[in-house]
Amino acid sequence: MILTTTNSVEGYKITDYKGIVVGEAIMGANIVRDFFASVTDIVGGRSGAYETKLKDARDEAMREIEERAAAIGANAVVGIDLDYEVVGDSMLMVSVSGTAVLVT
């Protein structure tokens, strides 16, 4: 499966548009609690523990669009957009969307 933020894939031709696919992952994001719980992870103003949670959520959302694209017969997803939103007071949502296509 080819996954790209561009609208085309170099060296391939889009032969069929299968539809829009979306993947979401929601994670707990109590920043104050997580900050104090992982003070030892903070190096240069960055929290390794928090960045790991974001990466896990992003990877899960990407995995979802890949599975959904494959389920509708696509072999690539183009125009991928990643969005991060705060949900409520303590949750973070990572949303990934793109167009599932067939390339040859």
N, C-alpha and C positions, 0 to 999 in steps of 0.2 A: 504494500500500500504506500503510495506516494502522498505525503502530507506537506503542503506548502502554503505560505502566505501570499504568494504571487498568484496572478489570475491565469497563468499558463505554466506548462512544464517544458522547459527547454528540451528540444529533441523529440517531443511527443506531440501528437495531434489529439485534441479533445473530439471524440466521435459521438458522445452522448452525454447529456446532462441528466443525472438521476434525481437530483433534488437537494434541498438544504438539509444538512445534518447538524445536530447540536449535542454537545455534551456538557454536563454541569457536575461540579463537585462542591460540596459545602463542608467547611471545617470550622471547628470552634476557634474563635479568635479573641479570647479575652486577653488583650494586649498587656494590661497591667499585671494580671496574674502570671502570664507566660513570661513577661519581662523579669519579674522577681524570681520566678522559678528557674530561670536559665541565665542568671547573672554571669555565671562562669563561662557561658558561651559567647558573651558579648566581647568582640574584638574589633577595635576600630569603629565602634558605633554600630556594628551589625550583629544580629543574633542568628547564629547558625541553626539553632533549634527552630526558630520561627521560619527561616528561609527553607528549611527542610520540609516543614508542613506545607508551605506554599508550593514547593516543587511537587510534593506528593499529590496535592489537589490538582495541579495543572496536568500532571501525568495521567491521573485518573480521567479527567475531562477529555484529554487527547485520545486515550484508549477508547472511550465511549464513542467519539465520532468515527474512529477507525472501524469499530465493530458495526456501527449503524450503517456506514458507507458500504462495507462488505456485504451486509445483509440485503442491501438493495441492488447489488450487482456492480458496484463501482470498484475501480482499482486505484483511485486517487481522490484527494480532496484538495480543492484549490480555494484561494481567497480566504484562508483561515484568519479569523479574528479572535483574539483573546481579550476577555474583559474580567475585571475584578470588581466586585461589589460588596459592600457591607450589608448584611441582612440582620435587622434587629440591632441589639447592642453588643452581641458577642459572637457573631458568625460571619465568616467570609465566604463568598461564593466566587468560584472561578467558572466562567462560562466560555466555551469555545464553539464557534460556528464556522461553517464553510459550505462549499458546494461540492457535492459528491458527483464525480464524473467518471467516464470510461475513457481512458487514453490508449492510443496504440502507437 
